[in-house]
Amino acid sequence: MQLTRLEMCRLIAAGPAATLLGAARLPAEEKKQVKKQPFALRYTLASCMYGTTKLEEILPEVRKTGANAIDLWPRRHGDQREQMEALGHDRFAQLLRQNNVRLGMTTRYDLGPFGLQPELPVLKKFGATLVISGSSGPRNARGDECRLAVRQFVEKMKPHAAAAEEHGVVIGIENHGHALINTPDSLRYLAEFAESPNLGIAMAPYHLPQDPALLGRLIEDLGPKLVHFYAWQHGQGCMKKMPKEQELEQMPGRGSLDFRPIMAALRKINYSGRTEIFMHPTPRGIPILPTTAAVTAEINRARQYLETFLIEKA
């Protein structure tokens, strides 16, 4: 089928919707020639990677890391959430504009999952769409006990998810060691029971078995409930002081975890949530490396490692 000159003029005059309709009517062989957008990760920069460095110094780094948004962390991991209040919202907004960066989210473990509502109007004010916290309930529960506890947790979260919806925000619950949500099964239960689109999962491989195939299957099982992904492996841990080279093994491409099946799974589910290249230094609250430039370079090294598994094969 070929459009006549008159038909094409009519489509153009009718506007974008009609043009799309016309494109939808193209023969199958012509549709195949339309190049699909390649899968890509949506990076967000965690402010705490720079310790308690000032926002004026961190914000110019965001775009350098392939991100367009920042995640503000409070003490004890950073203090940029507190810095935002000290600067004042108008000044913070000015800094965002100057650096062509947006506030994408905040991480508020300090508030807990039932204390997030005061954060929601602030997020809405800046157009941020995500807030991360932990779970609540019996720690290290297993089997039927875990399933029931996750169901009860989700029930308690319903008014908070409803408030988040009113503000255009999604609440992401992270799996964390020695918490209710801390195993692959508990994450699957959360995905099953959290029917609200404003309650999702922030998956941290660091706190899960370091089995690439298992992690890949888990990502597929979580599917659209996965709203945030930490590109973060266990390495040699983050709970005791160790040489920097060992501590950095939490970063993608440094430790032993193979991210290929993980990236393949994210591609398979067409993951559209945020991705945060991440690690914890010891002690908390310091930059992962001594200088701002070095932190940015390390994040970019990890990003390049991840990107090698997303390149389309010829």
URJORA-V609923 format. One record per residue. RES is the residue in one letter. OMEGA is omega in whole degrees, 0 to 359 (* if undefined). Layout:
res={RES	RES}
omega={OMEGA	OMEGA}
//
This chain:
res={M	Q	L	T	R	L	E	M	C	R	L	I	A	A	G	P	A	A	T	L	L	G	A	A	R	L	P	A	E	E	K	K	Q	V	K	K	Q	P	F	A	L	R	Y	T	L	A	S	C	M	Y	G	T	T	K	L	E	E	I	L	P	E	V	R	K	T	G	A	N	A	I	D	L	W	P	R	R	H	G	D	Q	R	E	Q	M	E	A	L	G	H	D	R	F	A	Q	L	L	R	Q	N	N	V	R	L	G	M	T	T	R	Y	D	L	G	P	F	G	L	Q	P	E	L	P	V	L	K	K	F	G	A	T	L	V	I	S	G	S	S	G	P	R	N	A	R	G	D	E	C	R	L	A	V	R	Q	F	V	E	K	M	K	P	H	A	A	A	A	E	E	H	G	V	V	I	G	I	E	N	H	G	H	A	L	I	N	T	P	D	S	L	R	Y	L	A	E	F	A	E	S	P	N	L	G	I	A	M	A	P	Y	H	L	P	Q	D	P	A	L	L	G	R	L	I	E	D	L	G	P	K	L	V	H	F	Y	A	W	Q	H	G	Q	G	C	M	K	K	M	P	K	E	Q	E	L	E	Q	M	P	G	R	G	S	L	D	F	R	P	I	M	A	A	L	R	K	I	N	Y	S	G	R	T	E	I	F	M	H	P	T	P	R	G	I	P	I	L	P	T	T	A	A	V	T	A	E	I	N	R	A	R	Q	Y	L	E	T	F	L	I	E	K	A}
omega={176	178	175	178	180	180	180	179	179	179	181	180	182	175	186	184	180	178	178	178	177	178	181	182	180	177	184	182	179	178	181	182	178	185	178	176	180	178	180	176	177	186	171	182	177	184	185	176	179	180	179	175	183	178	179	179	183	187	176	181	188	182	179	182	181	179	173	182	179	175	181	178	175	173	21	185	176	172	185	175	176	177	180	179	180	178	189	185	180	179	178	178	178	179	177	181	181	184	179	183	175	170	182	188	168	176	189	173	182	180	184	186	181	182	188	189	177	180	188	178	178	178	179	181	182	180	177	189	186	171	185	172	179	181	179	181	181	183	174	176	181	173	183	178	180	181	180	181	178	177	180	178	180	178	179	181	186	179	179	176	178	177	178	179	179	182	180	185	173	174	177	179	181	169	185	179	176	177	175	178	183	181	175	180	181	176	178	177	179	178	181	188	183	184	180	176	180	173	184	189	170	188	179	179	180	186	183	176	184	182	186	181	178	181	177	179	180	177	179	179	181	175	186	177	177	183	180	181	175	173	195	178	185	183	178	175	183	186	178	180	180	176	185	180	178	179	182	178	171	185	176	178	178	178	186	184	177	183	183	178	179	179	178	180	177	177	183	180	183	185	183	178	182	176	183	174	199	168	173	171	173	358	177	176	175	175	180	175	191	184	178	180	181	177	179	180	180	176	179	175	179	180	178	176	180	184	180	180	180	180	179	177	181	*}
//
